[in-house]
Amino acid sequence: MSSKDSSLAWHRAESWPQEPLRVTSGSGAAPSGCAPSDGHSQRRRFWDIPPAPERVGQGAPAGYNGRQPVEGWREGDVTRIRPYQPDDLDGMLGVQNASADAEAGQSGASRSGLASYWGLRDRRRPAGLWVAEEGGQIVAYAGLRPWHSLGWLQAEVVVHPAERGRGVGGALLRHLVRAARRRSTAYLCAITPDAHPDRGTYLEHHGFQPFVRRQHMRLEPVVAPAAADVPGFAVRAAGPADCGALARINNASYPAGERVGRADAAGYQRFIEASGAQVWVAEQVPAGPVVGLCEVRQAEVALNGAPVRTGHIGSLAVLPAYRQRGLGRRLLVRGIELCRENGWPTVELNVDRDNEPALHLYESTGFRAVYAFTVYRLALAAGPLAP
Ligand SMILES: CC(C)(COP(=O)(O)OP(=O)(O)OC[C@H]1O[C@@H](n2cnc3c(N)ncnc32)[C@H](O)[C@@H]1OP(=O)(O)O)[C@@H](O)C(=O)NCCC(=O)NCCS
C-alpha cells in the first residue's frame, strides 16, 4: 500500500494478484513466479503476430513484416500471438491452473475469478490481453494491467509448464513491452515472489530493475481486536463530499516520487466508483478536518486451494500531524470489522517491507506474512527490449 493513485479509474495497486505474478515459461516446473527463459529450442519457432492495428508503425521490430515466420519455422510449428477472444477464457484457465499445479504453493483460479481479474465480463475484449496459440491450443497468455501510478502498467505472462523453455514467455514479454510503448507508458512493472528460485533473474535479463520490496499479509480468522476511541476524533463512513480530503490524505501519506500518482477529488470519486471500495474516515470533532482513512474492498484470493472472496485493505493513512495517537489502529480495526460484517473469511493487504510503523501496526493487530514479493520495473524510454 505504499503508493496511491486515485486519479485514475483503474484497479488499484492493491488489485495486485493475490497469488503473485506468474511470468513463467522458465525451464521446467519452476515454482511460482516469473521465470521465463528465452532459450529458443530448435524444435519450435515463433511467429509474433500482433493484432492488426498494432502491426503498423513503431511497434514492429526491425525486418518484421507481420506474417513472416522466423528462420527454421516449419508448417505446424507455429505459435501465434493474437489478441484475446471471448472463447479463449477456458484455454487461459487451463494454462493458469496447469501453471499453478506446477508451482509449489500456488492455488488454481476459478473461471469467474480469472475473468474478473482480467476484466473479461460481458464478453468484451479487454484492451491489453493476448494469447499464444499453437494448433488451436492456448499455450500461454500475457496481459497489461493498470497500475496505481500514472504512466505505469503491469506486465503479466503465464506459460503452460509443458511449453516453457522455448521462448514463448520472452516473445510475449517483448510483445507487452511494444504494446506498452505504444500506450506512452513510462514504466512497465512486474512482480516476482521472493520464494521463486529465479528471484527476478529473468526480469533483470530483460532489463527490469528491482524497485520495491513488499509483503503480502493476511488476517485469519477475521477477528477485530479492541481499539480505543481517540478522544476528539470520530470514525465514520466517508461520503462523496469527503473525496477531496481523502485524495489529499493519500497524497500526503505516501512517499513522493515517480511511483506515486497524485489524486484529486474527482479522481478519488472515480476510484471509489470503479473499485467498489468502502472508505472509513477519522474526523476531528466537532468541526473537522478529516485526517485519516481506511479503504476496504472485496478481492478474490486462492485459499487452501480454492478461490474465495475476501476483504482487502487498500490504503490506510493518517495525516502526518495526527499520527501516533491511535487513529491508525482505530481505522484499521474498523476496516476489519467491516470485513467481518461482510462475512469475508480473511483480510489481506500489501505493505512495503521497510514501512516499520505499518508493519508493527499490522502484526500487532494479528496480520501474518503470507509471501514476500518484489516489484520490478522497466523504464520504457531506454529499455533493452526496444523494438
Ligand atoms: C501506518 C499509519 C497509518 C499509522 O497511523 P497512526 O495513526 O500513527 O497509528 P497509531 O497511532 O494507531 O499507531 C499504531 C501503532 O504503530 C506505532 N507507530 C506508529 N507510528 C510509528 C512510528 N513512526 N514509529 C514507530 N512506531 C509507530 C504506534 O506506536 C502504535 O503501536 P502501539 O499501539 O504498539 O504503541 C501512518 O503511519 C501512516 O499514515 N503512514 C503512511 C501511510 C502508510 O504507510 N500506510 C500503511 C500502508 S501499508
The ligand as an ORCA input file, in Angstrom:
! r2SCAN-3c Opt
* xyz 0 1
  C       0.693      3.492      9.260
  C      -0.104      4.679      9.786
  C      -1.480      4.632      9.155
  C      -0.234      4.551     11.298
  O      -1.093      5.598     11.743
  P      -1.014      6.144     13.252
  O      -2.221      6.966     13.471
  O       0.294      6.746     13.525
  O      -1.139      4.760     14.044
  P      -1.381      4.578     15.601
  O      -1.197      5.872     16.311
  O      -2.689      3.892     15.772
  O      -0.188      3.632     15.981
  C      -0.285      2.249     15.739
  C       0.970      1.573     16.250
  O       2.066      1.899     15.407
  C       3.094      2.507     16.173
  N       3.692      3.561     15.373
  C       3.056      4.477     14.648
  N       3.950      5.287     14.063
  C       5.162      4.850     14.426
  C       6.472      5.266     14.135
  N       6.718      6.301     13.326
  N       7.486      4.575     14.649
  C       7.260      3.532     15.449
  N       6.021      3.078     15.772
  C       4.989      3.744     15.261
  C       2.401      3.075     17.365
  O       3.293      3.202     18.449
  C       1.351      2.050     17.623
  O       1.877      0.927     18.269
  P       1.434      0.539     19.768
  O      -0.056      0.571     19.781
  O       2.007     -0.816     19.947
  O       2.038      1.612     20.625
  C       0.606      6.028      9.493
  O       1.964      5.920      9.921
  C       0.580      6.440      8.056
  O      -0.373      7.053      7.579
  N       1.639      6.120      7.298
  C       1.733      6.484      5.887
  C       0.812      5.626      5.072
  C       1.207      4.184      5.203
  O       2.358      3.830      5.083
  N       0.173      3.351      5.414
  C       0.348      1.957      5.517
  C       0.340      1.417      4.163
  S       0.530     -0.332      4.107
*
